[in-house]
Amino acid sequence: MDFGEVFRVIRRRWKIAVSVLVLTVIAVIVVYVAWPTKYQSTAQLSLIGSSAMAAQPPNGNNPYVVVGGLAPLANILASDLSSGQAGQQLQALGMTNGFTAGVPAFAAGPFVSLTVTGHNSGSVRDSMPIVIGFAEKRLQQLQEAGSVRTPSDGLIQAVVIAPANSPQPVLKTKIELMAGVAIAGLVLLLLLSFAAEGRALRQAQRPEMLIDARAIDMLERGGEQERAPAEEEARTQ
């Protein structure tokens, strides 16, 4: 069956097709309106060398010169921020939105990406300073967790190299759901149209079958009537 035949079936069953199409459009609109839109904001931190490291003669008091060996610490910080304990601490600070932390793919330095996601753009925007401050505090706590206290000028610092952007709507999930509803409606349209077409064909064939059955029955009866006199004549002889 080619596309032309499918189109002809739908055209013949246009009442069903139009009804399903209208219901599908309404369902897609309902999903678009009812499904909450999420907003997302991202900031990026970079770890920089400590004051003591930057003060060494080859580094010229530039903390960015000594970031080459800090990538492992960036991974540790991202893992720590992604833990359940960190999530509970953020909630205690008033953070109610979703949060993720990770090292950007193909990062060329000790970078940590912080992402906040929520249903209210204002709440997402207000949550970013909380998340950034918490990440800086956790970095300090990780370095002070040892039995020997690290001097303040030996602590690795975190600076914001990409400020948090304005919360942007994240429509991927909503679009995927709308597309799924539209595809389901199209499949339903085809199924109902072909089901109606098949039922109509069966109903159209049924009178012809009845006529054929009656014709066969009449022929059989006629043959019996013709055979009866011949059999009677044969018995008399």
C-alpha positions as CSV (number, residue, x, y, z in Angstrom):
1,M,0.0,0.0,0.0
2,D,1.4,3.3,-1.1
3,F,1.0,6.8,0.3
4,G,-1.7,7.6,-2.4
5,E,-3.9,4.7,-1.1
6,V,-3.5,5.9,2.5
7,F,-4.5,9.4,1.5
8,R,-7.6,8.1,-0.4
9,V,-8.7,6.0,2.6
10,I,-8.3,9.1,4.9
11,R,-10.3,11.2,2.4
12,R,-13.1,8.7,2.3
13,R,-13.2,8.6,6.1
14,W,-12.7,12.3,6.4
15,K,-15.2,12.6,9.3
16,I,-13.1,10.3,11.5
17,A,-9.9,12.0,10.3
18,V,-11.1,15.5,11.1
19,S,-12.5,14.5,14.5
20,V,-9.2,12.8,15.5
21,L,-7.2,15.7,14.1
22,V,-9.1,18.3,16.1
23,L,-8.8,16.2,19.3
24,T,-5.1,15.8,18.7
25,V,-4.6,19.6,18.3
26,I,-6.5,20.2,21.5
27,A,-4.4,17.7,23.3
28,V,-1.2,19.2,22.1
29,I,-2.4,22.7,23.2
30,V,-3.4,21.3,26.6
31,V,0.1,19.8,27.1
32,Y,1.7,23.1,26.1
33,V,-0.3,25.1,28.5
34,A,-0.5,22.6,31.4
35,W,3.0,21.3,31.4
36,P,5.2,23.6,33.5
37,T,8.1,25.4,31.8
38,K,11.4,25.0,33.4
39,Y,14.1,27.7,33.6
40,Q,17.8,27.2,33.8
41,S,20.8,29.3,34.7
42,T,24.5,28.3,34.5
43,A,27.6,29.8,36.0
44,Q,31.2,28.5,35.7
45,L,33.9,28.6,38.3
46,S,37.7,28.2,37.9
47,L,40.1,27.1,40.5
48,I,43.2,29.3,40.9
49,G,46.4,28.8,42.7
50,S,46.9,29.9,46.3
51,S,48.6,33.1,47.3
52,A,51.7,31.2,48.4
53,M,51.9,29.4,45.0
54,A,51.5,32.7,43.1
55,A,54.1,34.4,45.2
56,Q,56.9,32.1,44.0
57,P,59.4,33.8,41.7
58,P,58.5,32.0,38.5
59,N,54.8,32.8,38.8
60,G,55.0,36.6,39.3
61,N,52.2,36.7,41.8
62,N,49.7,35.5,39.1
63,P,47.4,32.8,40.6
64,Y,46.2,31.8,37.1
65,V,49.7,30.7,36.1
66,V,49.6,27.7,38.5
67,V,46.2,26.1,37.5
68,G,47.8,23.3,35.5
69,G,47.6,20.8,38.4
70,L,44.3,21.7,39.8
71,A,42.0,19.7,37.4
72,P,41.8,16.7,39.9
73,L,40.6,19.1,42.6
74,A,38.0,20.4,40.3
75,N,36.6,16.9,39.7
76,I,36.6,16.3,43.5
77,L,34.7,19.5,44.1
78,A,32.1,18.7,41.4
79,S,31.6,15.2,42.9
80,D,31.2,16.7,46.4
81,L,28.7,19.3,45.3
82,S,26.7,16.5,43.6
83,S,26.4,14.4,46.8
84,G,23.2,14.0,48.7
85,Q,24.7,15.7,51.8
86,A,25.5,18.8,49.7
87,G,21.9,18.8,48.5
88,Q,20.6,18.7,52.1
89,Q,22.9,21.6,53.1
90,L,21.7,23.6,50.1
91,Q,18.1,23.1,51.1
92,A,18.9,24.3,54.6
93,L,20.3,27.5,53.0
94,G,16.9,28.0,51.3
95,M,17.8,26.4,48.0
96,T,14.5,24.8,46.6
97,N,15.4,24.3,42.9
98,G,17.2,21.6,41.1
99,F,21.0,21.8,41.1
100,T,23.8,20.0,39.2
101,A,27.6,20.4,39.3
102,G,30.1,19.0,36.9
103,V,33.3,19.5,35.0
104,P,32.5,20.7,31.5
105,A,33.3,18.3,28.7
106,F,36.7,18.9,27.1
107,A,37.5,21.4,29.8
108,A,40.9,23.0,29.2
109,G,41.4,23.9,32.9
110,P,40.1,23.3,36.4
111,F,36.6,24.4,35.7
112,V,33.3,23.5,37.5
113,S,30.0,24.3,35.9
114,L,27.0,25.0,38.3
115,T,23.5,24.7,36.9
116,V,20.2,25.6,38.7
117,T,16.9,24.5,37.2
118,G,13.4,25.5,38.5
119,H,9.9,26.4,37.4
120,N,10.2,30.1,38.4
121,S,12.8,32.3,36.7
122,G,13.1,34.7,39.6
123,S,13.7,31.8,42.0
124,V,16.4,30.4,39.8
125,R,18.1,33.8,39.5
126,D,18.0,34.2,43.3
127,S,19.4,30.7,43.9
128,M,22.6,31.2,41.9
129,P,24.4,33.4,44.5
130,I,23.6,30.7,47.1
131,V,25.0,28.0,45.0
132,I,28.2,29.9,44.1
133,G,28.8,30.8,47.8
134,F,28.2,27.2,48.8
135,A,30.7,25.9,46.2
136,E,33.4,28.3,47.4
137,K,32.8,27.3,51.0
138,R,32.9,23.6,50.2
139,L,36.2,24.1,48.4
140,Q,37.7,25.6,51.5
141,Q,36.3,22.9,53.7
142,L,37.7,20.1,51.5
143,Q,41.2,21.7,52.0
144,E,40.8,22.1,55.7
145,A,39.5,18.6,56.3
146,G,43.0,17.1,57.0
147,S,44.6,16.7,60.4
148,V,47.1,19.5,59.6
149,R,45.5,22.9,59.0
150,T,46.3,24.5,55.7
151,P,47.4,28.1,56.1
152,S,45.1,30.7,54.6
153,D,47.7,31.7,52.0
154,G,48.0,28.1,50.9
155,L,44.3,27.6,50.1
156,I,43.2,27.1,46.5
157,Q,40.6,29.6,45.6
158,A,37.5,29.6,43.2
159,V,36.6,32.5,41.1
160,V,33.6,33.0,38.8
161,I,34.9,33.2,35.2
162,A,31.4,32.9,33.6
163,P,28.8,34.8,35.5
164,A,25.3,33.3,35.8
165,N,23.2,34.0,32.8
166,S,19.6,35.1,32.9
167,P,17.3,32.1,33.4
168,Q,16.4,30.6,30.1
169,P,13.3,28.4,29.4
170,V,14.1,24.8,28.9
171,L,11.6,23.5,26.4
172,K,13.1,20.2,25.3
173,T,10.9,18.0,27.6
174,K,7.8,19.9,26.7
175,I,8.5,19.7,23.0
176,E,9.2,16.0,23.2
177,L,5.9,15.4,25.0
178,M,4.0,17.5,22.5
179,A,5.6,15.6,19.6
180,G,4.6,12.3,21.3
181,V,1.0,13.4,21.6
182,A,0.9,14.5,18.0
183,I,2.4,11.2,16.8
184,A,0.0,9.2,18.9
185,G,-2.9,11.2,17.4
186,L,-1.6,10.5,13.9
187,V,-1.4,6.8,14.6
188,L,-4.9,6.8,16.1
189,L,-6.2,8.6,13.0
190,L,-4.8,6.0,10.7
191,L,-6.0,3.1,12.8
192,L,-9.5,4.4,13.1
193,S,-9.7,5.3,9.4
194,F,-8.5,1.9,8.2
195,A,-10.7,0.1,10.7
196,A,-13.8,2.0,9.3
197,E,-12.7,1.3,5.8
198,G,-12.4,-2.4,6.5
199,R,-15.8,-2.5,8.2
200,A,-17.4,-0.7,5.2
201,L,-15.8,-3.2,2.8
202,R,-17.1,-6.2,4.7
203,Q,-20.6,-4.7,4.8
204,A,-20.5,-4.1,1.1
205,Q,-19.4,-7.7,0.4
206,R,-22.0,-9.3,2.6
207,P,-25.1,-8.7,0.2
208,E,-23.1,-10.1,-2.7
209,M,-22.3,-13.2,-0.7
210,L,-25.9,-13.6,0.2
211,I,-27.0,-13.3,-3.4
212,D,-24.4,-15.9,-4.5
213,A,-25.5,-18.2,-1.7
214,R,-29.1,-17.9,-2.9
215,A,-28.2,-18.5,-6.5
216,I,-26.3,-21.6,-5.6
217,D,-29.2,-22.8,-3.5
218,M,-31.7,-22.2,-6.4
219,L,-29.4,-24.1,-8.8
220,E,-29.2,-27.0,-6.4
221,R,-32.9,-27.1,-6.0
222,G,-33.4,-26.9,-9.7
223,G,-31.1,-29.8,-10.2
224,E,-32.9,-31.9,-7.6
225,Q,-36.3,-31.2,-9.3
226,E,-34.8,-32.3,-12.7
227,R,-33.4,-35.5,-11.2
228,A,-36.6,-36.5,-9.4
229,P,-38.7,-37.4,-12.6
230,A,-35.7,-39.2,-14.1
231,E,-35.3,-41.3,-11.0
232,E,-39.0,-42.0,-10.9
233,E,-39.0,-43.1,-14.5
234,A,-36.1,-45.4,-13.9
235,R,-37.8,-47.1,-11.0
236,T,-41.0,-47.8,-13.1
237,Q,-39.0,-49.4,-15.8
